[in-house]
Amino acid sequence: MIISKLCSCNINGSTKKIYNAPIYTDVKKIMTGYGPLPSSEGVINEVNWGEKGGYRILLGFGKEFCKETIIDKKPDEYWKYELSNFKSHSFFFITKVEGEIWVEKIDNSTHRFSNKYCFYNRNLLTLPITFLFVHLLWRGLQKKALKNLKTIIENKNQL
């Protein structure tokens, strides 16, 4: 079973800057933690990052956390990526997470930025845990990450 969550916001800036920011900005500046969820600790082993099939290893909980792979991309419009190979036992309830990002131009400088995460639940017994995690914790982390990303993009000095 898949549990999904979509968040969106309007961001002022160029299409290219908004499109590139979530992939090329230091993940530590975007994923800054929420409640019991810690901040990202960075990445290692980037291989063709930013290209379809490219991947990197995300750090969390003081060690390798998971592998992030770019599955698809449409320049200045869409990214799809997957989080897999979780090393932390605290994510025992899911097998993978797919993320999607859409950038839609509203007017000359305003864009609608949408981000959707799909959590692939491990089995029926872990479904309540996955549901609660996505709707109580991840939603807050996702909203905070969007707020951070918006601030970074709209403040030219931070990119």
Secondary structure, DSSP 8 states (H G I E B T S, - for coil): -EEEEEEEEEEES-HHHHHHHHHHS-HHHH---BTTB-----EEEEESTTSTT-EEEEEETTEEEEEEEEEEEETTTEEEEEEE----GGGTTEEEEEEEEEEEE-SSSEEEEEEEEEEEES-GGGHHHHHHIIIIIIHHHHHHHHHHHHHHHHSGGG-
